[in-house]
Amino acid sequence: MPTVFQQLLDVCKLLERHFRDMQDIEFTVERGKLFLLQTRSGKRTAPATIRIAVDMVSEGLLDKEQALLRIQPGHIEQLVHRQIDPAHKGRPVATGLPASPGAATGRVIFDTDEAHTLGGRGESVILVREETTPEDIHGMIAAKGVLISRGGMTSHAAVVARGMGKPAIVGCEQIRIDVGKESFSTRKVTVKKNDIITIDDTTGNVLLGEVPTIEPKLSGQAKQLLKWADEVRRLGVRANTDTPEGAALAREFGAGGVGLCRTERMFNAKDRLPIVLEMILAATDAERAKALEKLRPLQKEDFKEIFRNMHDLPVTIRLLDLPLHEFLPKYDELAAEITALESKGTNTELLDSKKRMLRKVVTLAEHNPMLGHRGCRLALSHPEIYEMQTRAIFEAACELRQEGINVRVEIMLPLIGEANEIRFLRERITVVASEVMGELGCKMDYRVGTMIEVPRAALTADEIARYADFFSFGTNDLTQATFAFSRDDAEAKFLKDYFDKKILAVNPFEVLDRQGVGRLMRIAVEGGRRTNPKLTVGICGEHGGEPSSVEFCHELGLDYVSCSP
């Protein structure tokens, strides 16, 4: 029936051109006559969606902006992370919060150092912990993925894993970890050390054994689509990263700079932590200055490599934010260690140093560390810490400029809530920067700004903007302070009740709360720009990578969002 066949082809083309979309058409032929029964836009995979959109632009059915509007963020996300094969039908043994996209398979390992050793040999491991701290980063780097029984979407493990582009499931309270037996159990199974599991960060599922996965691939059509997006977007896109490798990856993926470089992560490296402890335990200013002088060249080299990988692009370095007690061992662990040393009759010098550290742990302990002696408050008590970091930043920048590498320095002060805080600290930064540039015969422009993460900072942004070149919204802490929610406790313990009872529609730590936090942001943007029309405003909280939150940032007129590489 060549005539009917040609008629069918003509009608298919007509319908596709009319709807400007790929069609799923039902038809029948009865007694030599073609009948159309139904047509609808056809279902398709993410790669097919992108290919069809790009093809239709080349065929003249769509323009570039119409093609962009056909694509959802999830389509792109599926292309840049490994995925579980959709054909796999296995049932999960547990489900947690999918904190960082992708999928990973490996042997279950509970010890961070062991994960680091095995991963360094090229073995695939999944690091399983109740929670992580900055001391666990080396194990997280070496592991293929991370499974955490506590915490939420903005917990340490979640934020670090997203920054690394590494699959991580957090808040998986269905598993009970027995560190002594090196196993975890659910209601149905017990999984031991070296057993193979697969974590699926699309669903948050934990699966037994090795599950087939699909490797990520960014097609030519996807690259073309992203190029069109760059032509029409107004918002800049920066990256949150504190390693040279993260900076290189971000640049490869098209980042327009670093929007947040956390310096405390650098303090926790194994070669730094003993010096940091020496600085914290110092009994005199002279001892503290001596320890900081040991840290300075190490920090300088960190900054140099990040600046080098981001040459010509802005790098926003946040000065130390964590309270000092975060770098010390936990009280219970230290007390147990001292008891063991005493029972063995260990030499007095080691025992005395442990006891001195325990006294410092008690001294620095806080009832509510998130609202305590950290960020700019710590710098007001110990200005020498920020002075050391400032000197390291400008030494790194000047040395690179002498090599012909253009460096754009932005220094960000955390936890500012009062204009006089930033005024005082900016004055000291200016003095140190001038000293370094004078010593090294180097002159450069630089910018000083603040995170807006304290509600008072948002409400008094017009005053703070007198001393700031830029604002960057730290919406993780701003959300926590606005709701008066402890984010890890809230996500682990009671937010589910809020969703079940429809008190909240979405998790405010995942999707920006426009009515509350968003209102504070609007006040800050309007007040800050009223005082300083040249003020640059961005966001560096985890919301900077969430589509609905990015849309709101665009509506507010922010200059950029910053997210994991």
C-alpha positions as CSV (number, residue, x, y, z in Angstrom):
1,M,0.0,0.0,0.0
2,P,2.6,2.6,-1.1
3,T,0.0,5.4,-1.3
4,V,-1.2,4.8,2.3
5,F,2.4,4.5,3.5
6,Q,3.2,7.9,1.9
7,Q,0.1,9.4,3.3
8,L,1.1,8.2,6.8
9,L,4.6,9.7,6.4
10,D,3.1,13.1,5.3
11,V,0.7,13.1,8.2
12,C,3.5,12.3,10.7
13,K,5.5,15.2,9.4
14,L,2.5,17.5,9.5
15,L,1.7,16.6,13.1
16,E,5.3,16.9,14.3
17,R,5.5,20.4,12.6
18,H,2.2,21.4,14.1
19,F,3.0,20.3,17.7
20,R,6.7,21.1,17.3
21,D,7.5,17.9,19.2
22,M,8.2,14.3,18.7
23,Q,4.8,12.5,18.4
24,D,3.6,9.1,19.5
25,I,1.0,8.3,16.9
26,E,-1.6,5.5,16.8
27,F,-3.2,4.6,13.5
28,T,-4.9,1.8,11.7
29,V,-5.6,0.9,8.1
30,E,-9.0,-0.5,7.2
31,R,-10.0,-1.5,3.7
32,G,-7.1,0.4,2.3
33,K,-7.9,3.6,4.1
34,L,-5.7,5.3,6.8
35,F,-7.3,6.3,10.1
36,L,-5.5,8.3,12.8
37,L,-6.6,7.2,16.3
38,Q,-4.5,9.4,18.6
39,T,-1.4,11.5,18.8
40,R,0.5,12.8,21.8
41,S,4.0,14.0,22.7
42,G,6.2,10.9,23.0
43,K,7.9,9.8,26.1
44,R,11.7,9.8,25.9
45,T,14.9,9.5,27.9
46,A,17.0,12.5,28.9
47,P,19.5,12.0,26.1
48,A,16.7,11.8,23.6
49,T,15.0,14.9,24.9
50,I,18.2,16.9,24.4
51,R,18.9,15.4,21.0
52,I,15.3,16.1,19.8
53,A,15.4,19.7,21.0
54,V,18.7,20.4,19.2
55,D,17.6,18.7,16.0
56,M,14.4,20.7,15.9
57,V,16.4,23.9,16.1
58,S,18.4,22.8,13.1
59,E,15.2,21.8,11.3
60,G,13.6,25.3,12.0
61,L,10.8,23.9,14.2
62,L,12.1,25.6,17.3
63,D,14.3,28.6,18.1
64,K,17.2,28.3,20.6
65,E,15.2,29.7,23.6
66,Q,12.2,27.4,22.9
67,A,14.6,24.4,22.8
68,L,16.2,25.5,26.1
69,L,12.7,25.7,27.7
70,R,12.1,22.1,26.7
71,I,15.0,20.9,28.9
72,Q,14.6,20.4,32.7
73,P,17.6,20.6,35.0
74,G,17.2,16.9,35.8
75,H,17.8,16.0,32.1
76,I,21.3,17.5,32.3
77,E,22.0,16.0,35.7
78,Q,21.3,12.5,34.4
79,L,24.0,13.0,31.8
80,V,26.8,14.1,34.1
81,H,26.5,11.3,36.8
82,R,26.7,7.6,36.6
83,Q,23.2,6.1,36.9
84,I,21.7,2.7,37.9
85,D,20.6,0.8,34.8
86,P,16.8,1.4,34.6
87,A,16.4,-2.3,33.7
88,H,17.6,-3.4,37.2
89,K,14.7,-4.5,39.4
90,G,16.5,-5.2,42.7
91,R,14.9,-4.1,45.9
92,P,16.8,-1.8,48.3
93,V,17.8,-3.0,51.8
94,A,17.6,0.6,53.1
95,T,16.8,4.1,51.9
96,G,18.3,7.5,53.0
97,L,18.6,11.0,51.6
98,P,20.2,11.3,48.2
99,A,22.7,14.0,49.0
100,S,25.0,13.9,45.9
101,P,24.0,12.6,42.5
102,G,25.3,9.4,40.9
103,A,25.8,5.8,41.8
104,A,28.7,3.8,43.1
105,T,29.6,0.2,43.9
106,G,32.3,-1.0,46.3
107,R,33.3,-3.0,49.4
108,V,31.9,-1.8,52.7
109,I,34.6,-0.2,54.8
110,F,34.0,1.5,58.2
111,D,37.4,3.0,59.0
112,T,38.4,6.2,57.3
113,D,42.2,5.4,57.2
114,E,41.5,2.0,55.7
115,A,39.3,3.5,53.1
116,H,42.1,5.9,52.3
117,T,44.6,3.1,52.0
118,L,42.4,0.7,49.9
119,G,41.2,3.5,47.7
120,G,44.7,4.6,47.1
121,R,45.5,1.2,45.7
122,G,42.7,1.5,43.2
123,E,40.1,-0.6,45.0
124,S,36.5,0.4,45.0
125,V,35.2,1.0,48.5
126,I,32.1,2.6,50.1
127,L,32.8,4.4,53.3
128,V,30.1,3.7,55.9
129,R,29.9,6.0,58.9
130,E,27.4,7.3,61.5
131,E,28.7,10.8,60.6
132,T,31.8,12.4,59.2
133,T,34.0,15.3,60.4
134,P,36.7,17.2,58.5
135,E,39.2,14.6,59.7
136,D,37.5,12.0,57.5
137,I,38.0,13.9,54.2
138,H,41.0,11.8,53.1
139,G,38.9,8.6,53.3
140,M,36.0,10.3,51.5
141,I,38.3,11.3,48.7
142,A,39.6,7.7,48.3
143,A,36.1,6.1,48.4
144,K,33.8,5.6,45.5
145,G,30.8,6.7,47.6
146,V,29.7,7.4,51.1
147,L,26.8,6.0,53.2
148,I,26.0,7.9,56.4
149,S,23.4,6.9,58.9
150,R,22.9,10.4,60.4
151,G,22.7,14.0,59.2
152,G,20.8,15.8,56.5
153,M,21.3,17.4,53.1
154,T,23.5,20.1,54.4
155,S,25.5,17.9,56.9
156,H,29.3,17.8,56.6
157,A,29.2,14.5,54.5
158,A,26.6,15.8,52.1
159,V,28.3,19.2,51.4
160,V,31.8,17.6,51.0
161,A,30.5,14.8,48.7
162,R,28.6,17.2,46.5
163,G,31.8,19.4,46.2
164,M,33.7,16.3,45.1
165,G,31.0,15.1,42.7
166,K,30.9,11.9,44.7
167,P,27.7,9.8,45.4
168,A,26.6,10.1,49.0
169,I,23.5,8.9,50.9
170,V,23.0,10.5,54.3
171,G,20.4,10.3,57.1
172,C,20.0,6.6,56.4
173,E,18.5,5.8,59.8
174,Q,17.3,2.4,58.7
175,I,20.8,1.1,59.2
176,R,22.4,0.4,62.6
177,I,26.2,0.5,62.5
178,D,28.2,-1.7,64.9
179,V,31.7,-0.3,64.7
180,G,33.1,-3.0,67.0
181,K,31.8,-5.8,64.8
182,E,32.4,-3.8,61.6
183,S,28.9,-4.3,60.2
184,F,25.6,-2.6,59.7
185,S,22.2,-4.1,59.9
186,T,18.6,-3.4,58.9
187,R,15.5,-5.2,59.8
188,K,16.2,-7.8,57.1
189,V,19.9,-8.1,56.6
190,T,23.3,-7.7,58.2
191,V,26.1,-6.3,56.0
192,K,29.7,-7.0,57.0
193,K,33.0,-5.3,56.2
194,N,34.1,-6.1,52.7
195,D,30.6,-7.1,51.5
196,I,29.7,-5.4,48.2
197,I,26.9,-2.8,48.1
198,T,25.7,-0.3,45.6
199,I,24.3,3.2,46.5
200,D,21.9,4.9,44.2
201,D,21.8,8.7,44.7
202,T,18.9,9.2,42.3
203,T,16.6,7.4,44.8
204,G,18.7,7.2,48.0
205,N,18.5,3.4,47.9
206,V,21.1,1.0,49.3
207,L,21.3,-2.2,47.2
208,L,23.2,-5.4,47.9
209,G,25.9,-6.6,45.5
210,E,27.1,-5.0,42.3
211,V,24.3,-3.4,40.3
212,P,24.7,-2.6,36.6
213,T,25.2,1.1,36.0
214,I,25.3,3.5,33.0
215,E,28.4,5.6,32.5
216,P,27.8,9.4,32.1
217,K,28.3,11.0,28.7
218,L,27.9,14.6,27.7
219,S,26.9,14.4,24.0
220,G,27.6,17.0,21.3
221,Q,23.9,18.0,21.5
222,A,24.1,18.5,25.2
223,K,27.2,20.7,24.8
224,Q,25.5,22.7,22.1
225,L,22.4,23.2,24.4
226,L,24.6,24.5,27.2
227,K,26.4,26.8,24.9
228,W,23.0,28.3,23.9
229,A,22.2,28.6,27.6
230,D,25.4,30.6,28.1
231,E,24.3,33.0,25.3
232,V,21.0,34.0,27.1
233,R,21.6,33.6,30.8
234,R,22.1,36.7,33.0
235,L,23.2,35.0,36.2
236,G,26.9,34.1,36.5
237,V,27.8,30.6,37.8
238,R,30.7,30.1,40.2
239,A,31.9,27.0,42.1
240,N,32.3,26.2,45.8
241,T,35.6,24.5,46.1
242,D,38.6,24.5,48.4
243,T,41.1,22.2,46.5
244,P,43.1,22.8,43.3
245,E,41.5,19.7,41.8
246,G,38.0,21.1,42.5
247,A,39.0,24.4,40.9
248,A,40.3,22.7,37.8
249,L,37.2,20.6,37.5
250,A,35.0,23.7,37.9
251,R,36.8,25.5,35.2
252,E,36.5,22.6,32.9
253,F,32.8,22.6,33.5
254,G,32.6,26.3,32.7
255,A,32.5,28.0,36.1
256,G,33.1,31.8,36.1
257,G,35.2,31.7,39.2
258,V,35.2,30.4,42.8
259,G,32.3,31.7,44.8
260,L,33.4,30.0,48.1
261,C,36.8,28.7,49.1
262,R,36.5,27.4,52.7
263,T,39.9,27.7,54.4
264,E,39.1,25.6,57.5
265,R,39.1,22.5,55.3
266,M,42.8,23.2,54.6
267,F,43.5,23.3,58.3
268,N,42.3,19.7,58.7
269,A,44.8,18.1,56.3
270,K,47.0,15.5,58.1
271,D,50.2,17.7,57.7
272,R,48.4,20.8,59.1
273,L,46.3,19.5,62.0
274,P,49.3,19.1,64.4
275,I,50.3,22.7,63.7
276,V,46.7,23.8,64.2
277,L,46.6,22.0,67.5
278,E,49.8,23.7,68.5
279,M,48.2,27.1,67.7
280,I,45.1,26.3,69.7
281,L,47.1,25.0,72.7
282,A,49.5,27.9,72.7
283,A,49.8,29.4,76.2
284,T,51.2,32.8,75.0
285,D,50.8,35.1,72.1
286,A,54.4,34.3,71.1
287,E,53.7,30.6,71.0
288,R,50.5,31.1,68.9
289,A,52.4,33.4,66.5
290,K,55.1,30.7,66.1
291,A,52.5,28.1,65.1
292,L,50.7,30.4,62.7
293,E,54.0,31.2,61.0
294,K,54.4,27.4,60.3
295,L,50.9,27.4,58.8
296,R,51.3,30.4,56.6
297,P,53.5,28.8,53.8
298,L,51.2,25.8,53.7
299,Q,48.1,28.0,53.2
300,K,50.0,30.1,50.7
301,E,50.7,27.1,48.5
302,D,47.0,26.0,48.7
303,F,46.0,29.5,47.5
304,K,48.6,29.6,44.8
305,E,47.3,26.4,43.2
306,I,43.7,27.4,43.3
307,F,44.6,30.9,41.9
308,R,46.7,29.2,39.2
309,N,43.8,27.0,38.1
310,M,41.4,29.9,38.1
311,H,43.6,32.5,36.5
312,D,41.8,35.6,35.2
313,L,38.7,34.5,37.2
314,P,37.6,35.8,40.6
315,V,38.4,33.6,43.7
316,T,36.4,34.3,46.8
317,I,38.3,33.0,49.9
318,R,36.3,32.8,53.1
319,L,38.6,33.3,56.1
320,L,38.3,30.8,59.0
321,D,34.7,30.2,60.0
322,L,34.8,27.1,62.3
323,P,35.2,27.4,66.1
324,L,38.5,26.2,67.4
325,H,37.1,23.3,69.3
326,E,36.1,21.7,66.0
327,F,39.8,20.9,65.4
328,L,40.2,19.2,68.8
329,P,39.5,15.5,69.6
330,K,36.1,14.7,71.2
331,Y,36.0,14.9,75.0
332,D,35.0,11.2,75.5
333,E,37.7,9.9,73.1
334,L,40.4,12.0,74.8
335,A,39.3,11.0,78.3
336,A,39.3,7.3,77.4
337,E,42.8,7.7,75.9
338,I,44.1,9.4,79.0
339,T,42.6,6.6,81.2
340,A,44.3,4.0,79.0
341,L,47.7,5.8,79.2
342,E,47.4,6.1,83.0
343,S,46.7,2.4,83.4
344,K,49.7,1.5,81.3
345,G,52.0,3.9,83.2
346,T,52.9,5.8,80.0
347,N,55.6,8.5,80.1
348,T,54.6,11.7,81.8
349,E,55.3,14.0,78.8
350,L,52.7,12.4,76.5
351,L,50.2,12.1,79.4
352,D,50.6,15.7,80.3
353,S,50.1,16.9,76.7
354,K,46.9,14.8,76.5
355,K,45.6,16.3,79.8
356,R,46.5,19.8,78.6
357,M,44.4,19.2,75.5
358,L,41.5,17.8,77.5
359,R,41.5,21.0,79.6
360,K,41.4,23.1,76.4
361,V,38.5,20.9,75.1
362,V,36.6,21.8,78.3
363,T,37.5,25.5,78.0
364,L,36.4,25.8,74.4
365,A,33.3,23.7,74.7
366,E,30.1,25.6,73.9
367,H,26.4,24.9,74.5
368,N,25.4,26.0,71.0
369,P,28.5,26.2,68.7
370,M,26.6,27.4,65.7
371,L,25.9,30.6,67.6
372,G,29.2,30.7,69.4
373,H,32.8,31.8,69.2
374,R,33.4,31.3,65.4
375,G,33.8,33.3,62.2
376,C,34.5,37.1,62.6
377,R,33.9,36.7,66.4
378,L,37.0,34.5,66.7
379,A,38.9,37.0,64.6
380,L,38.0,39.8,66.9
381,S,39.5,37.8,69.8
382,H,42.4,36.4,67.9
383,P,43.1,38.9,65.0
384,E,46.4,37.1,64.3
385,I,44.6,34.2,62.6
386,Y,43.0,36.3,59.9
387,E,46.2,38.3,59.6
388,M,48.1,35.1,58.8
389,Q,45.5,34.1,56.3
390,T,45.5,37.5,54.6
391,R,49.3,37.5,54.4
392,A,49.2,34.0,52.8
393,I,46.6,35.1,50.3
394,F,48.5,38.2,49.1
395,E,51.9,36.5,49.1
396,A,50.4,33.8,46.8
397,A,48.7,36.4,44.6
398,C,51.8,38.5,44.3
399,E,54.1,35.6,43.5
400,L,51.8,34.4,40.7
401,R,51.5,37.9,39.3
402,Q,55.3,38.0,39.0
403,E,55.0,34.8,36.9
404,G,52.5,36.7,34.6
405,I,49.4,35.0,36.0
406,N,46.5,37.3,36.5
407,V,44.8,36.8,40.0
408,R,41.5,38.3,41.1
409,V,41.3,38.2,44.9
410,E,38.1,38.4,46.9
411,I,38.2,38.0,50.7
412,M,35.0,37.1,52.4
413,L,34.4,37.6,56.2
414,P,32.0,35.1,57.8
415,L,29.2,35.6,60.3
416,I,29.1,39.4,60.1
417,G,26.0,40.7,61.9
418,E,27.1,44.3,62.7
419,A,28.6,46.9,60.5
420,N,31.4,47.7,63.0
421,E,32.6,44.1,62.8
422,I,33.4,44.3,59.0
423,R,34.7,47.9,59.4
424,F,37.3,46.7,62.1
425,L,38.4,43.6,60.2
426,R,38.5,45.3,56.8
427,E,40.9,47.9,58.3
428,R,43.3,45.1,59.4
429,I,43.1,43.3,56.1
430,T,44.0,46.6,54.3
431,V,47.1,47.1,56.5
432,V,48.4,43.5,56.0
433,A,47.7,43.6,52.2
434,S,49.5,46.9,51.9
435,E,52.5,45.5,53.8
436,V,52.8,42.4,51.6
437,M,52.4,44.3,48.4
438,G,55.0,46.8,49.5
439,E,57.5,44.0,50.5
440,L,57.0,42.1,47.2
441,G,56.8,45.2,45.0
442,C,53.4,44.2,43.7
443,K,50.2,46.2,43.3
444,M,46.8,44.8,42.7
445,D,43.1,45.5,43.2
446,Y,41.2,43.3,45.5
447,R,37.8,43.1,47.0
448,V,36.5,42.5,50.6
449,G,33.0,41.4,51.3
450,T,30.9,39.3,53.7
451,M,28.6,36.4,53.9
452,I,25.0,37.3,54.7
453,E,24.1,34.4,57.0
454,V,22.9,36.2,60.1
455,P,19.3,37.6,60.0
456,R,20.6,40.9,61.5
457,A,23.1,41.2,58.7
458,A,20.2,41.1,56.2
459,L,18.2,43.6,58.1
460,T,21.1,46.1,58.5
461,A,22.6,45.4,55.0
462,D,22.4,49.1,54.2
463,E,24.9,49.8,57.0
464,I,27.2,46.8,56.3
465,A,27.4,47.7,52.6
466,R,29.3,50.8,53.5
467,Y,32.3,48.6,54.1
468,A,31.6,45.7,51.7
469,D,32.4,45.3,48.0
470,F,30.2,42.2,47.7
471,F,27.6,40.2,49.6
472,S,27.3,36.4,49.3
473,F,24.3,34.7,50.9
474,G,25.2,31.7,53.1
475,T,21.8,30.3,53.0
476,N,22.6,27.1,54.9
477,D,23.2,29.1,58.1
478,L,20.7,31.8,57.2
479,T,17.9,29.2,56.9
480,Q,19.0,27.6,60.1
481,A,18.9,30.9,62.0
482,T,15.7,32.1,60.4
483,F,13.7,28.9,61.3
484,A,15.7,28.3,64.5
485,F,16.2,24.8,63.3
486,S,19.3,22.8,64.0
487,R,19.7,21.5,60.5
488,D,21.2,18.1,61.2
489,D,18.7,17.4,64.1
490,A,15.8,18.7,62.1
491,E,16.4,16.6,59.0
492,A,17.2,13.5,61.1
493,K,14.4,13.8,63.7
494,F,11.3,15.9,63.0
495,L,11.2,17.4,59.5
496,K,9.5,14.3,58.2
497,D,6.5,15.0,60.5
498,Y,6.3,18.5,58.9
499,F,6.1,16.9,55.5
500,D,3.6,14.2,56.5
501,K,1.3,16.7,58.2
502,K,1.7,19.2,55.3
503,I,3.2,21.9,57.6
504,L,5.9,22.3,55.1
505,A,5.8,21.3,51.4
506,V,9.5,21.0,50.9
507,N,12.7,20.8,52.9
508,P,13.9,24.4,53.5
509,F,17.5,23.2,53.6
510,E,17.1,21.9,50.0
511,V,14.7,24.4,48.4
512,L,15.0,28.1,49.4
513,D,12.2,29.3,51.6
514,R,11.0,32.4,49.6
515,Q,8.6,33.7,52.2
516,G,11.0,33.9,55.2
517,V,14.6,33.5,54.1
518,G,13.8,35.0,50.7
519,R,12.3,38.0,52.3
520,L,15.5,38.6,54.3
521,M,17.5,38.2,51.1
522,R,15.3,40.8,49.3
523,I,15.8,43.3,52.2
524,A,19.6,42.7,52.0
525,V,19.8,43.2,48.2
526,E,17.7,46.3,48.2
527,G,19.4,47.9,51.3
528,G,22.9,47.0,50.2
529,R,22.6,48.3,46.7
530,R,20.9,51.5,47.9
531,T,24.0,52.3,50.0
532,N,26.5,50.8,47.4
533,P,25.2,50.8,43.8
534,K,28.3,48.9,42.7
535,L,27.7,46.0,45.3
536,T,28.0,42.5,43.8
537,V,25.6,40.0,45.2
538,G,25.7,36.2,45.0
539,I,24.8,33.1,46.8
540,C,27.2,30.4,48.0
541,G,24.9,28.2,50.2
542,E,23.8,24.8,48.9
543,H,20.7,26.3,47.5
544,G,22.9,27.7,44.7
545,G,22.6,24.4,42.9
546,E,18.9,23.8,43.3
547,P,16.7,24.9,40.3
548,S,13.8,26.6,42.1
549,S,16.2,28.5,44.3
550,V,18.3,29.6,41.3
551,E,15.1,30.9,39.7
552,F,14.4,33.0,42.9
553,C,18.0,34.3,42.9
554,H,17.4,35.4,39.3
555,E,14.2,37.2,40.3
556,L,16.1,39.0,43.1
557,G,18.6,40.3,40.6
558,L,21.6,38.5,42.1
559,D,24.8,38.6,40.0
560,Y,25.8,34.9,40.4
561,V,25.1,31.6,42.1
562,S,27.9,29.4,43.4
563,C,27.5,25.6,43.7
564,S,29.5,22.5,43.8
565,P,31.8,21.9,40.8
